Amino acid sequence: MRIEIEREADGRWLAEVPDLPGVMVYGQDRASAIANVKALALRVLADRIEHGEEVPALREVFAVPA
């Protein structure tokens, strides 16, 4: 799952996983935004699996741009 990350004008970091709609979080710094979005993505995937819903095919668990 690809993680997209950008810095907002107010200094917060925004991270999202485009393959999982709604998986988007803010963090005070880049590292915390990435950690938070990974945790949320895993929770969403687990919830989908528990409820018998489809999950996207994964080639990598997480790909974070440098």
CHARMM internal coordinates of N, CA and C (Angstrom, degrees):
IC EDIT
DIST 1 N 1 CA 1.4419
DIST 1 CA 1 C 1.5216
ANGL 1 N 1 CA 1 C 108.19
DIST 1 C 2 N 1.2887
ANGL 1 CA 1 C 2 N 114.28
DIHE 1 N 1 CA 1 C 2 N 130.77
DIST 2 N 2 CA 1.4680
ANGL 1 C 2 N 2 CA 120.25
DIHE 1 CA 1 C 2 N 2 CA -178.89
DIST 2 CA 2 C 1.5239
ANGL 2 N 2 CA 2 C 109.42
DIHE 1 C 2 N 2 CA 2 C -84.51
DIST 2 C 3 N 1.3212
ANGL 2 CA 2 C 3 N 115.68
DIHE 2 N 2 CA 2 C 3 N 134.33
DIST 3 N 3 CA 1.4578
ANGL 2 C 3 N 3 CA 121.76
DIHE 2 CA 2 C 3 N 3 CA 174.60
DIST 3 CA 3 C 1.5141
ANGL 3 N 3 CA 3 C 107.73
DIHE 2 C 3 N 3 CA 3 C -104.88
DIST 3 C 4 N 1.3239
ANGL 3 CA 3 C 4 N 115.52
DIHE 3 N 3 CA 3 C 4 N 129.61
DIST 4 N 4 CA 1.4584
ANGL 3 C 4 N 4 CA 120.49
DIHE 3 CA 3 C 4 N 4 CA 173.53
DIST 4 CA 4 C 1.5131
ANGL 4 N 4 CA 4 C 107.41
DIHE 3 C 4 N 4 CA 4 C -106.50
DIST 4 C 5 N 1.3242
ANGL 4 CA 4 C 5 N 115.96
DIHE 4 N 4 CA 4 C 5 N 137.73
DIST 5 N 5 CA 1.4594
ANGL 4 C 5 N 5 CA 119.96
DIHE 4 CA 4 C 5 N 5 CA -176.71
DIST 5 CA 5 C 1.5159
ANGL 5 N 5 CA 5 C 110.25
DIHE 4 C 5 N 5 CA 5 C -138.91
DIST 5 C 6 N 1.3195
ANGL 5 CA 5 C 6 N 114.99
DIHE 5 N 5 CA 5 C 6 N 140.66
DIST 6 N 6 CA 1.4628
ANGL 5 C 6 N 6 CA 119.32
DIHE 5 CA 5 C 6 N 6 CA 178.05
DIST 6 CA 6 C 1.5179
ANGL 6 N 6 CA 6 C 109.05
DIHE 5 C 6 N 6 CA 6 C -150.42
DIST 6 C 7 N 1.3185
ANGL 6 CA 6 C 7 N 114.80
DIHE 6 N 6 CA 6 C 7 N 157.92
DIST 7 N 7 CA 1.4610
ANGL 6 C 7 N 7 CA 120.38
DIHE 6 CA 6 C 7 N 7 CA 179.12
DIST 7 CA 7 C 1.5187
ANGL 7 N 7 CA 7 C 109.40
DIHE 6 C 7 N 7 CA 7 C -99.24
DIST 7 C 8 N 1.3174
ANGL 7 CA 7 C 8 N 116.33
DIHE 7 N 7 CA 7 C 8 N 130.87
DIST 8 N 8 CA 1.4543
ANGL 7 C 8 N 8 CA 122.64
DIHE 7 CA 7 C 8 N 8 CA 178.78
DIST 8 CA 8 C 1.5288
ANGL 8 N 8 CA 8 C 110.02
DIHE 7 C 8 N 8 CA 8 C -80.29
DIST 8 C 9 N 1.3195
ANGL 8 CA 8 C 9 N 116.46
DIHE 8 N 8 CA 8 C 9 N 164.18
DIST 9 N 9 CA 1.4622
ANGL 8 C 9 N 9 CA 121.60
DIHE 8 CA 8 C 9 N 9 CA -179.71
DIST 9 CA 9 C 1.5301
ANGL 9 N 9 CA 9 C 112.06
DIHE 8 C 9 N 9 CA 9 C -60.93
DIST 9 C 10 N 1.3431
ANGL 9 CA 9 C 10 N 117.14
DIHE 9 N 9 CA 9 C 10 N -29.71
DIST 10 N 10 CA 1.4662
ANGL 9 C 10 N 10 CA 120.37
DIHE 9 CA 9 C 10 N 10 CA -179.02
DIST 10 CA 10 C 1.5266
ANGL 10 N 10 CA 10 C 113.31
DIHE 9 C 10 N 10 CA 10 C -84.33
DIST 10 C 11 N 1.3472
ANGL 10 CA 10 C 11 N 117.21
DIHE 10 N 10 CA 10 C 11 N 3.12
DIST 11 N 11 CA 1.4623
ANGL 10 C 11 N 11 CA 121.66
DIHE 10 CA 10 C 11 N 11 CA 175.97
DIST 11 CA 11 C 1.5165
ANGL 11 N 11 CA 11 C 114.60
DIHE 10 C 11 N 11 CA 11 C 98.11
DIST 11 C 12 N 1.3355
ANGL 11 CA 11 C 12 N 118.08
DIHE 11 N 11 CA 11 C 12 N -14.93
DIST 12 N 12 CA 1.4615
ANGL 11 C 12 N 12 CA 120.00
DIHE 11 CA 11 C 12 N 12 CA 178.06
DIST 12 CA 12 C 1.5189
ANGL 12 N 12 CA 12 C 109.70
DIHE 11 C 12 N 12 CA 12 C -72.55
DIST 12 C 13 N 1.3200
ANGL 12 CA 12 C 13 N 115.21
DIHE 12 N 12 CA 12 C 13 N 156.34
DIST 13 N 13 CA 1.4563
ANGL 12 C 13 N 13 CA 121.90
DIHE 12 CA 12 C 13 N 13 CA 176.30
DIST 13 CA 13 C 1.5217
ANGL 13 N 13 CA 13 C 109.32
DIHE 12 C 13 N 13 CA 13 C -104.19
DIST 13 C 14 N 1.3138
ANGL 13 CA 13 C 14 N 116.02
DIHE 13 N 13 CA 13 C 14 N 137.42
DIST 14 N 14 CA 1.4591
ANGL 13 C 14 N 14 CA 123.08
DIHE 13 CA 13 C 14 N 14 CA 178.35
DIST 14 CA 14 C 1.5209
ANGL 14 N 14 CA 14 C 108.03
DIHE 13 C 14 N 14 CA 14 C -114.45
DIST 14 C 15 N 1.3404
ANGL 14 CA 14 C 15 N 116.28
DIHE 14 N 14 CA 14 C 15 N 125.98
DIST 15 N 15 CA 1.4677
ANGL 14 C 15 N 15 CA 120.91
DIHE 14 CA 14 C 15 N 15 CA 178.21
DIST 15 CA 15 C 1.5165
ANGL 15 N 15 CA 15 C 107.90
DIHE 14 C 15 N 15 CA 15 C -124.71
DIST 15 C 16 N 1.3334
ANGL 15 CA 15 C 16 N 115.99
DIHE 15 N 15 CA 15 C 16 N 141.45
DIST 16 N 16 CA 1.4604
ANGL 15 C 16 N 16 CA 120.13
DIHE 15 CA 15 C 16 N 16 CA 177.58
DIST 16 CA 16 C 1.5190
ANGL 16 N 16 CA 16 C 110.91
DIHE 15 C 16 N 16 CA 16 C -145.81
DIST 16 C 17 N 1.3237
ANGL 16 CA 16 C 17 N 114.78
DIHE 16 N 16 CA 16 C 17 N 158.95
DIST 17 N 17 CA 1.4622
ANGL 16 C 17 N 17 CA 122.70
DIHE 16 CA 16 C 17 N 17 CA 174.90
DIST 17 CA 17 C 1.5241
ANGL 17 N 17 CA 17 C 105.67
DIHE 16 C 17 N 17 CA 17 C -114.60
DIST 17 C 18 N 1.3369
ANGL 17 CA 17 C 18 N 117.88
DIHE 17 N 17 CA 17 C 18 N 100.87
DIST 18 N 18 CA 1.4642
ANGL 17 C 18 N 18 CA 120.87
DIHE 17 CA 17 C 18 N 18 CA -175.54
DIST 18 CA 18 C 1.5307
ANGL 18 N 18 CA 18 C 115.14
DIHE 17 C 18 N 18 CA 18 C -58.26
DIST 18 C 19 N 1.3319
ANGL 18 CA 18 C 19 N 117.48
DIHE 18 N 18 CA 18 C 19 N -27.83
DIST 19 N 19 CA 1.4621
ANGL 18 C 19 N 19 CA 120.32
DIHE 18 CA 18 C 19 N 19 CA -179.55
DIST 19 CA 19 C 1.5283
ANGL 19 N 19 CA 19 C 113.20
DIHE 18 C 19 N 19 CA 19 C -74.35
DIST 19 C 20 N 1.3307
ANGL 19 CA 19 C 20 N 117.13
DIHE 19 N 19 CA 19 C 20 N -10.62
DIST 20 N 20 CA 1.4613
ANGL 19 C 20 N 20 CA 121.91
DIHE 19 CA 19 C 20 N 20 CA 179.30
DIST 20 CA 20 C 1.5271
ANGL 20 N 20 CA 20 C 107.88
DIHE 19 C 20 N 20 CA 20 C -124.80
DIST 20 C 21 N 1.3135
ANGL 20 CA 20 C 21 N 117.11
DIHE 20 N 20 CA 20 C 21 N 93.06
DIST 21 N 21 CA 1.4628
ANGL 20 C 21 N 21 CA 120.04
DIHE 20 CA 20 C 21 N 21 CA -178.38
DIST 21 CA 21 C 1.5250
ANGL 21 N 21 CA 21 C 112.38
DIHE 20 C 21 N 21 CA 21 C -52.34
DIST 21 C 22 N 1.3071
ANGL 21 CA 21 C 22 N 115.57
DIHE 21 N 21 CA 21 C 22 N 133.54
DIST 22 N 22 CA 1.4569
ANGL 21 C 22 N 22 CA 121.13
DIHE 21 CA 21 C 22 N 22 CA 179.32
DIST 22 CA 22 C 1.5087
ANGL 22 N 22 CA 22 C 114.79
DIHE 21 C 22 N 22 CA 22 C 90.57
DIST 22 C 23 N 1.3281
ANGL 22 CA 22 C 23 N 117.31
DIHE 22 N 22 CA 22 C 23 N -9.09
DIST 23 N 23 CA 1.4635
ANGL 22 C 23 N 23 CA 119.51
DIHE 22 CA 22 C 23 N 23 CA 179.04
DIST 23 CA 23 C 1.5227
ANGL 23 N 23 CA 23 C 107.69
DIHE 22 C 23 N 23 CA 23 C -87.24
DIST 23 C 24 N 1.3354
ANGL 23 CA 23 C 24 N 113.95
DIHE 23 N 23 CA 23 C 24 N 92.27
DIST 24 N 24 CA 1.4513
ANGL 23 C 24 N 24 CA 122.26
DIHE 23 CA 23 C 24 N 24 CA -175.41
DIST 24 CA 24 C 1.5283
ANGL 24 N 24 CA 24 C 107.57
DIHE 23 C 24 N 24 CA 24 C -149.50
DIST 24 C 25 N 1.3245
ANGL 24 CA 24 C 25 N 116.84
DIHE 24 N 24 CA 24 C 25 N 130.43
DIST 25 N 25 CA 1.4680
ANGL 24 C 25 N 25 CA 120.45
DIHE 24 CA 24 C 25 N 25 CA -178.40
DIST 25 CA 25 C 1.5231
ANGL 25 N 25 CA 25 C 110.55
DIHE 24 C 25 N 25 CA 25 C -141.34
DIST 25 C 26 N 1.3183
ANGL 25 CA 25 C 26 N 114.56
DIHE 25 N 25 CA 25 C 26 N 159.15
DIST 26 N 26 CA 1.4590
ANGL 25 C 26 N 26 CA 121.84
DIHE 25 CA 25 C 26 N 26 CA 172.70
DIST 26 CA 26 C 1.5155
ANGL 26 N 26 CA 26 C 109.43
DIHE 25 C 26 N 26 CA 26 C -104.51
DIST 26 C 27 N 1.3218
ANGL 26 CA 26 C 27 N 115.21
DIHE 26 N 26 CA 26 C 27 N 155.68
DIST 27 N 27 CA 1.4549
ANGL 26 C 27 N 27 CA 121.23
DIHE 26 CA 26 C 27 N 27 CA 173.97
DIST 27 CA 27 C 1.5152
ANGL 27 N 27 CA 27 C 109.35
DIHE 26 C 27 N 27 CA 27 C -144.52
DIST 27 C 28 N 1.3213
ANGL 27 CA 27 C 28 N 116.09
DIHE 27 N 27 CA 27 C 28 N 155.38
DIST 28 N 28 CA 1.4642
ANGL 27 C 28 N 28 CA 120.54
DIHE 27 CA 27 C 28 N 28 CA 178.70
DIST 28 CA 28 C 1.5235
ANGL 28 N 28 CA 28 C 111.56
DIHE 27 C 28 N 28 CA 28 C -69.13
DIST 28 C 29 N 1.3413
ANGL 28 CA 28 C 29 N 115.93
DIHE 28 N 28 CA 28 C 29 N -27.50
DIST 29 N 29 CA 1.4607
ANGL 28 C 29 N 29 CA 120.83
DIHE 28 CA 28 C 29 N 29 CA 176.38
DIST 29 CA 29 C 1.5287
ANGL 29 N 29 CA 29 C 108.58
DIHE 28 C 29 N 29 CA 29 C -140.46
DIST 29 C 30 N 1.3233
ANGL 29 CA 29 C 30 N 115.34
DIHE 29 N 29 CA 29 C 30 N 170.69
DIST 30 N 30 CA 1.4708
ANGL 29 C 30 N 30 CA 121.02
DIHE 29 CA 29 C 30 N 30 CA -175.56
DIST 30 CA 30 C 1.5258
ANGL 30 N 30 CA 30 C 111.56
DIHE 29 C 30 N 30 CA 30 C -57.80
DIST 30 C 31 N 1.3342
ANGL 30 CA 30 C 31 N 116.15
DIHE 30 N 30 CA 30 C 31 N -46.41
DIST 31 N 31 CA 1.4645
ANGL 30 C 31 N 31 CA 121.14
DIHE 30 CA 30 C 31 N 31 CA -176.18
DIST 31 CA 31 C 1.5316
ANGL 31 N 31 CA 31 C 111.56
DIHE 30 C 31 N 31 CA 31 C -62.98
DIST 31 C 32 N 1.3297
ANGL 31 CA 31 C 32 N 117.34
DIHE 31 N 31 CA 31 C 32 N -41.83
DIST 32 N 32 CA 1.4683
ANGL 31 C 32 N 32 CA 118.56
DIHE 31 CA 31 C 32 N 32 CA -179.06
DIST 32 CA 32 C 1.5243
ANGL 32 N 32 CA 32 C 111.18
DIHE 31 C 32 N 32 CA 32 C -70.93
DIST 32 C 33 N 1.3146
ANGL 32 CA 32 C 33 N 118.05
DIHE 32 N 32 CA 32 C 33 N -34.72
DIST 33 N 33 CA 1.4661
ANGL 32 C 33 N 33 CA 120.26
DIHE 32 CA 32 C 33 N 33 CA 176.49
DIST 33 CA 33 C 1.5268
ANGL 33 N 33 CA 33 C 110.47
DIHE 32 C 33 N 33 CA 33 C -62.89
DIST 33 C 34 N 1.3134
ANGL 33 CA 33 C 34 N 116.52
DIHE 33 N 33 CA 33 C 34 N -43.01
DIST 34 N 34 CA 1.4703
ANGL 33 C 34 N 34 CA 120.65
DIHE 33 CA 33 C 34 N 34 CA 179.67
DIST 34 CA 34 C 1.5283
ANGL 34 N 34 CA 34 C 110.43
DIHE 33 C 34 N 34 CA 34 C -65.89
DIST 34 C 35 N 1.3266
ANGL 34 CA 34 C 35 N 117.48
DIHE 34 N 34 CA 34 C 35 N -45.19
DIST 35 N 35 CA 1.4668
ANGL 34 C 35 N 35 CA 120.61
DIHE 34 CA 34 C 35 N 35 CA 179.43
DIST 35 CA 35 C 1.5305
ANGL 35 N 35 CA 35 C 110.65
DIHE 34 C 35 N 35 CA 35 C -61.71
DIST 35 C 36 N 1.3211
ANGL 35 CA 35 C 36 N 116.80
DIHE 35 N 35 CA 35 C 36 N -42.88
DIST 36 N 36 CA 1.4691
ANGL 35 C 36 N 36 CA 120.80
DIHE 35 CA 35 C 36 N 36 CA -178.89
DIST 36 CA 36 C 1.5219
ANGL 36 N 36 CA 36 C 112.17
DIHE 35 C 36 N 36 CA 36 C -66.02
DIST 36 C 37 N 1.3355
ANGL 36 CA 36 C 37 N 117.60
DIHE 36 N 36 CA 36 C 37 N -39.92
DIST 37 N 37 CA 1.4664
ANGL 36 C 37 N 37 CA 119.24
DIHE 36 CA 36 C 37 N 37 CA -178.68
DIST 37 CA 37 C 1.5300
ANGL 37 N 37 CA 37 C 110.58
DIHE 36 C 37 N 37 CA 37 C -72.10
DIST 37 C 38 N 1.3206
ANGL 37 CA 37 C 38 N 117.87
DIHE 37 N 37 CA 37 C 38 N -33.43
DIST 38 N 38 CA 1.4601
ANGL 37 C 38 N 38 CA 120.15
DIHE 37 CA 37 C 38 N 38 CA 175.52
DIST 38 CA 38 C 1.5266
ANGL 38 N 38 CA 38 C 110.25
DIHE 37 C 38 N 38 CA 38 C -63.03
DIST 38 C 39 N 1.3209
ANGL 38 CA 38 C 39 N 116.36
DIHE 38 N 38 CA 38 C 39 N -46.16
DIST 39 N 39 CA 1.4641
ANGL 38 C 39 N 39 CA 120.73
DIHE 38 CA 38 C 39 N 39 CA -179.48
DIST 39 CA 39 C 1.5269
ANGL 39 N 39 CA 39 C 110.80
DIHE 38 C 39 N 39 CA 39 C -61.58
DIST 39 C 40 N 1.3271
ANGL 39 CA 39 C 40 N 117.35
DIHE 39 N 39 CA 39 C 40 N -44.56
DIST 40 N 40 CA 1.4590
ANGL 39 C 40 N 40 CA 120.50
DIHE 39 CA 39 C 40 N 40 CA 179.41
DIST 40 CA 40 C 1.5252
ANGL 40 N 40 CA 40 C 111.23
DIHE 39 C 40 N 40 CA 40 C -64.35
DIST 40 C 41 N 1.3231
ANGL 40 CA 40 C 41 N 117.25
DIHE 40 N 40 CA 40 C 41 N -42.23
DIST 41 N 41 CA 1.4663
ANGL 40 C 41 N 41 CA 120.80
DIHE 40 CA 40 C 41 N 41 CA 179.58
DIST 41 CA 41 C 1.5301
ANGL 41 N 41 CA 41 C 110.91
DIHE 40 C 41 N 41 CA 41 C -60.70
DIST 41 C 42 N 1.3219
ANGL 41 CA 41 C 42 N 116.90
DIHE 41 N 41 CA 41 C 42 N -42.44
DIST 42 N 42 CA 1.4664
ANGL 41 C 42 N 42 CA 119.90
DIHE 41 CA 41 C 42 N 42 CA 179.11
DIST 42 CA 42 C 1.5236
ANGL 42 N 42 CA 42 C 111.35
DIHE 41 C 42 N 42 CA 42 C -65.86
DIST 42 C 43 N 1.3385
ANGL 42 CA 42 C 43 N 117.41
DIHE 42 N 42 CA 42 C 43 N -37.80
DIST 43 N 43 CA 1.4629
ANGL 42 C 43 N 43 CA 120.12
DIHE 42 CA 42 C 43 N 43 CA 176.70
DIST 43 CA 43 C 1.5256
ANGL 43 N 43 CA 43 C 111.26
DIHE 42 C 43 N 43 CA 43 C -63.92
DIST 43 C 44 N 1.3251
ANGL 43 CA 43 C 44 N 116.31
DIHE 43 N 43 CA 43 C 44 N -42.14
DIST 44 N 44 CA 1.4674
ANGL 43 C 44 N 44 CA 120.61
DIHE 43 CA 43 C 44 N 44 CA 179.79
DIST 44 CA 44 C 1.5281
ANGL 44 N 44 CA 44 C 110.26
DIHE 43 C 44 N 44 CA 44 C -64.26
DIST 44 C 45 N 1.3292
ANGL 44 CA 44 C 45 N 117.03
DIHE 44 N 44 CA 44 C 45 N -44.75
DIST 45 N 45 CA 1.4710
ANGL 44 C 45 N 45 CA 120.12
DIHE 44 CA 44 C 45 N 45 CA 178.64
DIST 45 CA 45 C 1.5252
ANGL 45 N 45 CA 45 C 110.96
DIHE 44 C 45 N 45 CA 45 C -61.83
DIST 45 C 46 N 1.3281
ANGL 45 CA 45 C 46 N 117.37
DIHE 45 N 45 CA 45 C 46 N -44.00
DIST 46 N 46 CA 1.4631
ANGL 45 C 46 N 46 CA 120.57
DIHE 45 CA 45 C 46 N 46 CA 179.71
DIST 46 CA 46 C 1.5263
ANGL 46 N 46 CA 46 C 110.60
DIHE 45 C 46 N 46 CA 46 C -61.65
DIST 46 C 47 N 1.3171
ANGL 46 CA 46 C 47 N 117.00
DIHE 46 N 46 CA 46 C 47 N -42.47
DIST 47 N 47 CA 1.4615
ANGL 46 C 47 N 47 CA 121.40
DIHE 46 CA 46 C 47 N 47 CA 178.74
DIST 47 CA 47 C 1.5245
ANGL 47 N 47 CA 47 C 111.03
DIHE 46 C 47 N 47 CA 47 C -61.55
DIST 47 C 48 N 1.3233
ANGL 47 CA 47 C 48 N 115.95
DIHE 47 N 47 CA 47 C 48 N -44.05
DIST 48 N 48 CA 1.4768
ANGL 47 C 48 N 48 CA 119.50
DIHE 47 CA 47 C 48 N 48 CA 179.19
DIST 48 CA 48 C 1.5206
ANGL 48 N 48 CA 48 C 111.09
DIHE 47 C 48 N 48 CA 48 C -62.59
DIST 48 C 49 N 1.3313
ANGL 48 CA 48 C 49 N 116.98
DIHE 48 N 48 CA 48 C 49 N -42.83
DIST 49 N 49 CA 1.4617
ANGL 48 C 49 N 49 CA 121.03
DIHE 48 CA 48 C 49 N 49 CA -179.87
DIST 49 CA 49 C 1.5263
ANGL 49 N 49 CA 49 C 110.10
DIHE 48 C 49 N 49 CA 49 C -63.63
DIST 49 C 50 N 1.3323
ANGL 49 CA 49 C 50 N 116.99
DIHE 49 N 49 CA 49 C 50 N -44.70
DIST 50 N 50 CA 1.4649
ANGL 49 C 50 N 50 CA 121.31
DIHE 49 CA 49 C 50 N 50 CA -179.89
DIST 50 CA 50 C 1.5248
ANGL 50 N 50 CA 50 C 112.15
DIHE 49 C 50 N 50 CA 50 C -60.51
DIST 50 C 51 N 1.3262
ANGL 50 CA 50 C 51 N 116.70
DIHE 50 N 50 CA 50 C 51 N -31.98
DIST 51 N 51 CA 1.4571
ANGL 50 C 51 N 51 CA 121.01
DIHE 50 CA 50 C 51 N 51 CA -178.03
DIST 51 CA 51 C 1.5316
ANGL 51 N 51 CA 51 C 113.50
DIHE 50 C 51 N 51 CA 51 C -97.60
DIST 51 C 52 N 1.3231
ANGL 51 CA 51 C 52 N 116.48
DIHE 51 N 51 CA 51 C 52 N 9.84
DIST 52 N 52 CA 1.4538
ANGL 51 C 52 N 52 CA 120.92
DIHE 51 CA 51 C 52 N 52 CA 176.42
DIST 52 CA 52 C 1.5228
ANGL 52 N 52 CA 52 C 114.18
DIHE 51 C 52 N 52 CA 52 C 71.04
DIST 52 C 53 N 1.3263
ANGL 52 CA 52 C 53 N 116.56
DIHE 52 N 52 CA 52 C 53 N 21.05
DIST 53 N 53 CA 1.4601
ANGL 52 C 53 N 53 CA 120.31
DIHE 52 CA 52 C 53 N 53 CA 179.26
DIST 53 CA 53 C 1.5203
ANGL 53 N 53 CA 53 C 110.32
DIHE 52 C 53 N 53 CA 53 C -88.72
DIST 53 C 54 N 1.3198
ANGL 53 CA 53 C 54 N 115.33
DIHE 53 N 53 CA 53 C 54 N 162.65
DIST 54 N 54 CA 1.4557
ANGL 53 C 54 N 54 CA 120.81
DIHE 53 CA 53 C 54 N 54 CA 178.85
DIST 54 CA 54 C 1.5136
ANGL 54 N 54 CA 54 C 111.06
DIHE 53 C 54 N 54 CA 54 C -71.47
DIST 54 C 55 N 1.3205
ANGL 54 CA 54 C 55 N 114.73
DIHE 54 N 54 CA 54 C 55 N 145.87
DIST 55 N 55 CA 1.4647
ANGL 54 C 55 N 55 CA 120.84
DIHE 54 CA 54 C 55 N 55 CA 171.90
DIST 55 CA 55 C 1.5186
ANGL 55 N 55 CA 55 C 107.17
DIHE 54 C 55 N 55 CA 55 C -121.95
DIST 55 C 56 N 1.3398
ANGL 55 CA 55 C 56 N 117.12
DIHE 55 N 55 CA 55 C 56 N 149.56
DIST 56 N 56 CA 1.4645
ANGL 55 C 56 N 56 CA 118.85
DIHE 55 CA 55 C 56 N 56 CA -179.19
DIST 56 CA 56 C 1.5344
ANGL 56 N 56 CA 56 C 111.15
DIHE 55 C 56 N 56 CA 56 C -65.39
DIST 56 C 57 N 1.3210
ANGL 56 CA 56 C 57 N 115.83
DIHE 56 N 56 CA 56 C 57 N 148.35
DIST 57 N 57 CA 1.4652
ANGL 56 C 57 N 57 CA 120.50
DIHE 56 CA 56 C 57 N 57 CA 174.68
DIST 57 CA 57 C 1.5225
ANGL 57 N 57 CA 57 C 108.14
DIHE 56 C 57 N 57 CA 57 C -65.97
DIST 57 C 58 N 1.3222
ANGL 57 CA 57 C 58 N 116.05
DIHE 57 N 57 CA 57 C 58 N 135.71
DIST 58 N 58 CA 1.4645
ANGL 57 C 58 N 58 CA 120.22
DIHE 57 CA 57 C 58 N 58 CA -175.85
DIST 58 CA 58 C 1.5214
ANGL 58 N 58 CA 58 C 110.89
DIHE 57 C 58 N 58 CA 58 C -113.02
DIST 58 C 59 N 1.3219
ANGL 58 CA 58 C 59 N 115.25
DIHE 58 N 58 CA 58 C 59 N 126.87
DIST 59 N 59 CA 1.4615
ANGL 58 C 59 N 59 CA 120.12
DIHE 58 CA 58 C 59 N 59 CA 171.75
DIST 59 CA 59 C 1.5191
ANGL 59 N 59 CA 59 C 109.53
DIHE 58 C 59 N 59 CA 59 C -94.14
DIST 59 C 60 N 1.3222
ANGL 59 CA 59 C 60 N 115.36
DIHE 59 N 59 CA 59 C 60 N -34.15
DIST 60 N 60 CA 1.4594
ANGL 59 C 60 N 60 CA 122.34
DIHE 59 CA 59 C 60 N 60 CA 176.59
DIST 60 CA 60 C 1.5167
ANGL 60 N 60 CA 60 C 106.42
DIHE 59 C 60 N 60 CA 60 C -135.37
DIST 60 C 61 N 1.3227
ANGL 60 CA 60 C 61 N 116.43
DIHE 60 N 60 CA 60 C 61 N 155.17
DIST 61 N 61 CA 1.4450
ANGL 60 C 61 N 61 CA 117.68
DIHE 60 CA 60 C 61 N 61 CA 176.65
DIST 61 CA 61 C 1.5137
ANGL 61 N 61 CA 61 C 109.34
DIHE 60 C 61 N 61 CA 61 C -71.37
DIST 61 C 62 N 1.3321
ANGL 61 CA 61 C 62 N 118.46
DIHE 61 N 61 CA 61 C 62 N -56.30
DIST 62 N 62 CA 1.4578
ANGL 61 C 62 N 62 CA 121.18
DIHE 61 CA 61 C 62 N 62 CA 176.18
DIST 62 CA 62 C 1.5207
ANGL 62 N 62 CA 62 C 109.35
DIHE 61 C 62 N 62 CA 62 C -141.20
DIST 62 C 63 N 1.3254
ANGL 62 CA 62 C 63 N 115.36
DIHE 62 N 62 CA 62 C 63 N 137.85
DIST 63 N 63 CA 1.4641
ANGL 62 C 63 N 63 CA 121.33
DIHE 62 CA 62 C 63 N 63 CA 174.35
DIST 63 CA 63 C 1.5231
ANGL 63 N 63 CA 63 C 106.36
DIHE 62 C 63 N 63 CA 63 C -122.61
DIST 63 C 64 N 1.3223
ANGL 63 CA 63 C 64 N 115.20
DIHE 63 N 63 CA 63 C 64 N 115.61
DIST 64 N 64 CA 1.4565
ANGL 63 C 64 N 64 CA 121.16
DIHE 63 CA 63 C 64 N 64 CA -177.89
DIST 64 CA 64 C 1.5321
ANGL 64 N 64 CA 64 C 108.69
DIHE 63 C 64 N 64 CA 64 C -110.54
DIST 64 C 65 N 1.3382
ANGL 64 CA 64 C 65 N 117.06
DIHE 64 N 64 CA 64 C 65 N 127.87
DIST 65 N 65 CA 1.4612
ANGL 64 C 65 N 65 CA 117.79
DIHE 64 CA 64 C 65 N 65 CA 177.89
DIST 65 CA 65 C 1.5184
ANGL 65 N 65 CA 65 C 111.30
DIHE 64 C 65 N 65 CA 65 C -65.90
DIST 65 C 66 N 1.2893
ANGL 65 CA 65 C 66 N 115.54
DIHE 65 N 65 CA 65 C 66 N 147.69
DIST 66 N 66 CA 1.4878
ANGL 65 C 66 N 66 CA 120.46
DIHE 65 CA 65 C 66 N 66 CA -178.90
DIST 66 CA 66 C 1.5012
ANGL 66 N 66 CA 66 C 111.66
DIHE 65 C 66 N 66 CA 66 C -71.95
END
COOR INIT
IC SEED 1 N 1 CA 1 C
IC BUILD
